[in-house]
Amino acid sequence: MKTISHVYDTYGQARAAVQSLEASGIASRDISMVANKYVSERYAHLDEVSSTGAGAGVGAVAGGSAGLLAGLGLVAIPGLGPVVAAGWIAATAVGAAAGAVAGATVGGLVGVLQEAGEPEVRAHVYSEAVRRGATLVTAKVADVDAARVRNILEEHEPIDPQRREREFRAEGWQRFDPAAPPYRPSEGEIERIRMKGYL
């Protein structure tokens, strides 16, 4: 099995990527999505979010037969704060953060992405991008399906992690800090993210 992850500047791009994966035959249980709550809440039809999601914890993000998007719920991931999420990666990130020993390992989304095979720097960049308003889509697939799934995800114009890393570092950023206060994009930033497409 391979785990393939991409981050999108808009919730709409990520949503379209998830729908394309499901249409191609990838099971909802093998797909995950983690979106910045504030961006999603403002522009992305959150009537899809389960009414039990806000209080049900990770149990609300398992995904179901109706498709991944129908299983969206609210969970809290350290460093990200409340996120709109569905699928195995959100539940795993919450559990990893709860079990992380201070100073021994990075919990939360960074740790889960690294365990899934992402290089450390990329895991930090992806986590920071989500913190700033982007949306992560991850799929666990058989090796034989990896190239096809990667092509599907790339059709929806994910961020270039190396370019995004350079942009972050130009601002003085070093690495994702799970102890940092959750980041809430300004209305201007949310509008800029929205205008990049799909919403």
N, C-alpha and C positions, 0 to 999 in steps of 0.2 A: 504493500500500500504506500501511496505517496500523499502528502498533504501539500496542497497548492494554495497560496494566499496572495491576494492582491488588495490594494487599498484604492478607493475611489474618492475623488473630491466631492462628489455629491451623493446623497442618499439615492437619488433617482437612477444614477448609473449603476449603483450597487444592486438596487432592486431589479433593474433590467438584467443584470448579470445573473442573479439568482434565478429569475424566471427562465432565462436561456438554458441554464444548467439543468433545471427540472424538466424543461421541454426536451432536452437531449437524452433524458433517461437517468440522470443522476438522482438518487434517492434523497428526499428532503433530510433524512436523518444523517446524511453524510455532508451536509452543507451547514455552514454557520455564518452569521452576520452580526456585527457589532457596530452600532451607529451612535454618533454623538447625539445625546438626547435633545439638546437645544435646537440643533439644525433640523433634526427629524420632526420635532414637535411643531416647529414654525411652518414647515413647508411640505411635509410628507404624509398627509392623510393618515394620521395616527388612529383613526377609527379602526384600523386593522389590528391595533394592539389589543391583546386579550384584556378583558375587563378585570381579570384576576391577576394580571401581570404585575401591577404595582406592589402588591403585598405578598405574592406567592413565592418570591425568591427564585432560585434557580429552577425550581420545578416547572415554571411557566415557560421555559425556553427550550423545551425538548424538541419542538417541531412535530408536526403530525401529518396524517394522511391528506389533509387539505392543502398541504404545501407549507414551506418554511415561513412565508410571510404571515400566514394565519396564526402562527405560534409566537409572534413577537410579544415581548413583555419587557418590563423595566427591571433591571438588576443594577447593583452597585459594584463597580470594579475599582480597587484602590488606584488612585492617581487619575482615574477617568471620571469618577463619581457615577451618577446615574446614567446608564446607557440603555438604548433600545436594542434588544438583542434576541437572537433565537439560535438554537443549535448547540452542539456539544462544546464548542470552544468557550462560550460564555460561562456555562456551568463549570467547566474545567478551570477557567481563569479565576472564578470566585473561590473554588476549592483550593487552588494552588496558592492563592494569596492568603487564605486563612491558615494554610499549613506551612507557609514559609517561615523559616527561622531567621530572625533579624541578623543581617550580616553574612548569612550563609548562602542565600539564594535569592534571586529576584522572583517574586511571585507575580500574580496577576497576568495580564496579557503578554508581557515580555517573556515571562517564563514559559508560558504555554506555547508561544510561537517558536521559541528556541527548541523546546522538546519536540515540536512538530517538524523541525528540520531547518528553520530559518536561521541564517547567520545572526550572531549577536547584534551587530550594528543594525542590520535590517529590522530585527525585532524591535529595537528601540525606536527606529524611525517610524515604523508602522504604528506603534503604540502612541507616539507623540502626534502623528498625523490624525489619528482618531480623536485624541484629546482636543485637537484644534478644530475639529469639525468634519473630518473625513469618515468614511465607512469602510470597514474591513469585511471581505468575503473570503471564506476559506472552504475548501472542498477536500475530503478524504476519498481518494479513488484508487482503483487498481492500477498497477504500473502500466498496463496496456492502454488505459484510458488517459494517462497523464498528459500526453501531448495534445490530445483533442480538447481536454478540459482547459488546459492552459490557453489554447487558441480561443476558446469561447470567452474566457475571462478577459483576454486582451482585446477582444472586439469592442469592449465597453470602455476603453481608454483609461486604464488604471494609471496611478501616478508612477513616475520613474523614481524608485527609491534612492538612487544615487544622486539625482538632481535635487530631490527634496532634502536629502541629508546636507548637501552643500548649502542650500537655502537656510536651513535651520542653523547650521554652524556659523553662517555669516551674521546671524543674530546673537551669537554667543552661546547657543545651545550646545550641550555636551552629550547628554544621554537622557532618556526618559526617567523621570523621578517619580516613583509611585507614592512618595510622601508629599509631593507638591499638591497644593489645593487644586481641585477640579477647575478646568479652564472653561469659561463661558464666553463663546464668541460674541462680539458686539453685533448690533443689528447690521452695521455696515459690512462686517465680515460675513455674516450669514447671507446677506444679499449678494455679496461677491461669490460665495460658494454656490448659491442658487443660480446665478447668471452663467456659471460654467456649463450648464446644460441639464437637460432631462427633467427638471422639476417644474 
